[in-house]
Amino acid sequence: MTHRNIKGQHMKKTNMVLVNASPKGEYSLTLQYAKYLLIHEQDVEWTIIHVGEKLTDMSYDTAWFDEACATIGAYDAIIWATPVYTMLVPWQCIRFFDLVKKAGRQSIFSGKYATSVMSCFHYYDHLAEEWLRGTCEDLGISFIEGMSVDNKDLLSKEFRTSMRFFMSEFHLACKQKVPVPRKSRILEHIDSPRFAPSPNREISGKKTDIRTVILTDEKGKDGNLSRMIEVFAAAYPNQIEIVDINDFPYEGACQGCLRCELVGDCDRKDGFQKFYQDLVNTCDVLIHAITVEDRYLKPIWKLFLDRTFSNGHRTSMMGKHTCYLVAGHLSQVPGVRQFLEGKDHVGRENSMGIISDEEPDSSRLEMMLIDCAGRIDRAVRAKYQKGNNFLGVGGMKIFRDLIYGMRGVVRDDHRFYKKRKLYDFPQKNIPNQLFNLFMGVAFMFKPVRLQAYLRMKPLYIQQHKRLVDSKKL
């Protein structure tokens, strides 16, 4: 579908391709933002490629793929329009890059300019753009910082003004071929040192009261990850079930249809929703054994994680314990580490750590795995709950406000948040409201403010100090 702007016919037009990564196709909210940019920019000829919609099912039209690659190769610039699913672009977008790589057609991107429009209520959208930008830069694309939008931004006249300015600047950069600084580091394709542990000493008398599952993308192979799993499993005092996520018969990717939110059941008929809910609802410990690939994990993980949205915005791992065993160049992709840590903190998963096979000393790596196995068992039996940080608090506040604002529609999510007292709005803290009302009046007088300043330090810790000094448990 090609569109021509009728203004400015005397100037050479810039050919732009809008790559829509949303599985919703023409019904994508993100697409509306991207189309708005293009229809209000002069001297642009553009077309749309619906990558998200075309690559949603496991099978795809190879003729369409060839045409899409040819179109991208013939155009001057790219606008990526993508929602953010589980802290990244949808699996369909990753799959497209992966198919291009496997077909050896990376040259279609070389020398082009690109930017992005992302929508997701600003939940970890920085990681999605970081991945997209780094992936584009690896392919020789000059990537200009994109726009992250909320669902109602387009309805604001002031925001639309900024959108048009953003587009005009992007267009100008394309025409003038301005140099764009690279933001991502260049990946060094170096294999991790071979992990060579000592012969496994299996703990006898494994307990059965704590259900533990290892989710992995590599099972029973001669790789570092499989050997890490073997060492961990041998040292872990409970029985373990190992599930290879490659083995599930996926019908396709998440379609973003929200049937799971509105009706309750996933529109896919492959049974993934029941498989996942049975898994997380019955296990006490869930270990993730994962392989880093390029700037993320193996693509199968994105397919798996996107499909877990069939559980809605309910943090299914809340209160459970986990850890992450990672093979690959984790130190080169800090966004992946932040994704794992953010997933842990938002979901309140109580992760006991991330162990990477980049450790060059096999004996040290082996001891790390053995120690982690023991700590997880002790933590789950002690019902240990980790403290939270900005990654978790900030992410949960976004979800809290989103669900509360849609509580009449996403009823299962609303019940979940209400039952677990996740609606922790400050205005609901009545004692604090009364305190601030009283202090607001008192602090109108400077002598009161001065006395508060002089006594602030001991007053601030008064209750805490009393508890500590009393040695109360």
N, C-alpha and C positions, 0 to 999 in steps of 0.2 A: 504494500500500500504506500504510494508515493504522494507527497503533498508539496505544493509549490506556494510560496508566499508571493502574491502578485505585486507587492511593493518593491521598488528599487530594481526594476528590470534591467537598468543600464549597467548594473554592477555584476561581476562574476559571483555566482551563487556558491555558497559553501554546502557541500553535501554532508548531511549528518544522519547517522543511523541511531534510532532509539531502541535500545535492547531492553525489552520488558521481561524482567526475571520473575514477575509475579505469576503464580499458577492460575490466577483469576482472569488472565488475558485482558480483554477490553474492559472488564469490570474492576480492574485494579485501581485503587485509590491513588497509589503512587504514580501510575500512568497518567492520571489527570494532571498532576503537577508537572510532569515532564512535558506533556503536550502543551500545557499553558506556556511554558518557556518557549517552545518552538513556534507556536502560532503567532506570537507577538514579536518575534525577531525578524527583521527584514533580511532579504537576500540569503535565505536558507531554503534548501530543498531537502526534504527528509522522508524517511521511511521507518516502519516499525518491524521489529523482529520479536515475535512472542516466544522467547526461549522458555520461560517458566511454564507456559501452557503446553507447548509442544513436547517438553521433556519430562512431564509429570509421571506418565506411565513408564514401566520398565522397558517396554519396546518403544521405538521411535521411528519416524520416517527418515530414512537416510537421504532421500532426495531433498527433503526440506533442509536437512543439515548442510548438505553441499551448497544449496542456494543461499543459506544464511551466511556461510563462510565467504562465498563469492561477493555477497552484498557488502559485508564488512570490509573486505579487501578493496572494494571499489570506492568506498566513501572516505571522506576526509576526517571525520570526527565521530565520537561515540558518546551518547548519553546513556548511562546505565540507570534504569528505573527499577528499584528493588525494595521490597519490604525487608524487614529484619526478622528472621525466624531463629529462635534459640541463640541469640547473640551474634548472628552472622547472616549472610545472604542465604536464601533458600538453597537446598540441595540441588535444585534444577540448575542454578547458576554455576555452582561448582562443577556439576556434571558437564555443562557446556564447555568450560575451560578444559576439563579433563578429556573430553572427546576431541577437542581441537588438538590437544597435545598428542593424543594417541594417533590421530590422523596425520601428524607431522605438518600441521598447517599454521603454526604459530606466526609465520611471516605475515599473515593477514592483518595483524595488529601493529606491526612495526612502523614507527614514525608517525603514528596518529596521535591526536589529542583526545582526551576523554575527561568526563566528570560524572557525577552521580547525583541522583535524587533518591533519598531514603526516607521511609516512613515506618514508625514503630512505637510511637509514644516515648521516644528517646530512651528506650531500654537497651543499654549497651550498644547503641548504634555506632559509637566510636570504634569498637572492635570490628564491626562489619565494614566500615569504610577503610580502616587500616588494612584489613585483609584484601579488599578490592583494589585499593591503591597499590599495595605491594605486588599483587598478582599482575596488575597492569604494567607496573614499572619493570617487572621481570621480563615482560614481553616487548619492551621497547616503546611503551606508550608514555606520553607526557600527560600525567594525571594532575588535574587542577582540583583543589579541594571542593567537594560537593556541598549540596544542601541537605540538611536533615530536617524533616518537616513533621508536624503533628497533624492529626486528622482534620482540624478545622482552620489551619493556617491560611489555606487558599481563600477562605471566605473573608479574610481581612484585607482591606484596600491597601493599608500600609505595607503588609507583607507582600502583596502582589507587586507593589512598586519595587521592593527590594529584589524580588524574583526577576523582574525584567532587567534590573541593573546587573544582577549576577549573570544572566544569560548574555547580555551585551558584552560583558567583560570576557566571558568564555569565548564568545564568537571572535572578539578582537584578538585574543591570544591565538586562536586557530589561524586567523588570516595573516597575522604578522609573524607567526612561528616564534613566539617569544620563548626564551629558554625557561624551563620549569625545573626548580630544584627537586632532586630525588629525596623522598622522605624515608623510604624503607632501606634497610641494609641489604646488601647483596648476599644472597644465600651461598654458603660454601657447602658444596655437596660432598661432605666427608662422612663416611660411615662411622658409627660409634665403635669404640674398641670392643672386640669380641668378649662377651661375658663367659668366663670359664669357671663356674663354681666348683667347689669340692663335691664329692658324691653326696647326694641328699640323705640326710638322717631323719627319716620320717618319725614324727612323734607318735607313739603308740597310744591306744585308748582314746581315740578322737571322740569328743563330745558331740551330742546331737541336739542340744537345747537351743543353740543359736544358729538359725538358718543363714548360711553364707553362700553368696553367689559371686562368681567372677565373670564379668562381661568382658569379652575380648574380641579382637579382630584377627587373632592368630592363636590357633589351638593345635598343640601337638606337632609343631614344626621345629626345624633346627635353626631357630633364630633367638636373638637375645630376649625377646619378649616371652617366648615360650619357656626359656630357661629361668627367667625371673618368676614366672608363674609357678614353675616347679619348686623353686626354692621357697617361695612364700607359702605355698600349699603344704610343703613338708613341715615347715616350722609352725604352722597355724594349728592351734589345739582343737579346732572344731572341724567337722566334716564340711567339705566344699563341693558345690556343684559348679561346673564350668560351662558357660553358654557362649558359643561363637555366634556373634551377631550376623555373620555372613550366611548362616544356615537358615535364617527365617525366610519364608516364601513371600517376600514383599510383592504386593500387587502394584505398588507405585508409591510416590512421595505424598507428603501432606499437600492437599489441594487448597488449603486456606479457605475452605467453604464454611467453617464454623458450625457444621452440623453437630459436632460433639458438644459445643457450647449451648446450642439452642434446643437440640432434641435429646442429646445424651449419648448417642452412639455414633461412632465414626462412619463416614460414608464408604470407606474402604471395606471390602468383604473378606480380607485375608486373615482376620482374627488378631491383628497386632494389638488393638486396644485391650482386649481381654488378656493376651499374653503379657503385656507390660504391667497392667494393673495387678494381675495375679502375682507377678514377680515382685513388685515393690511393696505390695500389701502384705506379703508373707515373709519377706526376708528381713533379717535384722542388720546384716552387713552386706554391702554391695561394693565389690572391688571392680575398678575399671582398669583393664590392661589394654593400653592403646598405643598405636603407632603414629608418629608424626610423619606427615607427607607434605612436601612443599611448604605452604604457609599455614597449614591447618593439620587436621588428622586425615587418616584414610577417608575418602569420600563416604564409605559405608557408614561411618559414625554420624555424618550429617543427615543421611537418610534416616537412620535409627532415631536420632535426637529430635528431628523435626516431627517424626511420627508420634513421639511421646506427648505432643500437644493435644492428643486425643484425651489427655487427662485434664485439659483446660489450663487455667492459671493456678491450679492447686499444686503446692510444692510437695510432691509425692514422697520425697525422701526426708521430709522434716523429722528430726530426732533420730534418724538412723545413722550408722557409721560407715565410713568408706575410706579408701585411699586410691591413689592413682599410680600405676606402674606404667612408665612411659619409655618407649623405644624410639630413638631418632633424635634429631637436632633441636631439642626443646630450647636450649639456650639461645638459639638464633631467632626464635619466634616468640618474643615475650607476650604477644597477644594471646597465644595458646595457653600459656601459664595463667594469665589474668582471666581467661575464660574458665579454666578449671577452678581457680580460686573463687571467681564470682559465682559460678554454679554452686559451689560448696556453701558460700556464705548466704546467698539469696535463699537457697533451698534449706539452709540450716542442717546440712548433711553431716556435720562433725567429721570432716576429713582428717585423717591422721597424717596426711602429707602427700607429697609428690616425689616419687623416686625415679630418677632418670638413669638410663643405661650409659649416659655420657661419662659417668664415673670411670676413670681409667683403671682403677685398682679393683680387680674382681673380688678380692677378699673383703674389701670395704663395702662394695655393693652388696655382697652376700650378707654381711652383718647388718646392713641397713634394712634389708628385706626381712631378715629374721627378727630384728628389733621391732619393725613395724607390725609384723604378725602378732607379736606378743602384746604390743600396746593397744592394738585394736580390740583384742579379746578383753583386756583389762578395762578399757574405756566403755565398751558396751555393757559389761557386767556392773560397772559403777554408775551406769546411766549418765555418763559424762556429757555435758552440753558445752560446746565451745562458745567463747565470746564472739561477738560480731564486730565487723569493721565497716568502713564506708562502702565497700563493694556490696555487702549484704543489706545494710540499712538503706542506702540510696536506692538500690534495685527494688527492695520490698516496698518502699514508699511510693514508687511509681506504680507498682502493681496494686497497692492498697487504694490509691486514688482512682486508678482505672476501674477496678472492680466495684468500688463504692458508687462511682458515677454511672455504672451500667448495671447496678444490682437487680433492677427489674427484669433484665434480659438474661444475664448470666447467673441464673439462680443457684446452680450447684456451686459455682465459685463463691457467690455471696454467702451461702450457708457455711462453706469451709472457712472463710475469713472471719465470719462472725463467731463461729464456734471456738476458734483458736485465738480470739481477741486480737486479731491483726489490724482491726480498725482502731489504731492507737492515736487518733487525732488529738492534738494538744488541747483543743477547746472542750474535750470531754472530761478533762481532769479538773473536776469542780474545786477541790482544795487548792490547786495551783491557781485557778482563776480567781478565787476569793483572795488568795495571798497577793496576787498582782493588783487586784482592785484596791486593797488596803495600802500596799506599798506605793501604788501610783499616786494616791492622795498624800501619803506621808512624804514622799520624795519631792513634792512641790516645794518643800521648805529646805533651804540650804543647810541649816544646822543638823537636820536629820541625815542628809546625804553625807555630811562630814563625819558624823558619828558612825555611819555605816562603813565609810571608807576606813576609819581607824580600827574597827572591830571585824572587818571582813574576813581576815585569814582564820581566826579561831572559830567564827560563826560558820564558815563554809564547811569545816570538817567536824563540827561539834558532834553530830549524830554518829558519824563514822568512827570518830575517835573513841566515843563512849562504848561502841560495840567492840572495837579492837581491844581497848583496855580491860573490858570485862572478860575477855577470852571466851566469849560466847560462841558456840558452834553455829 
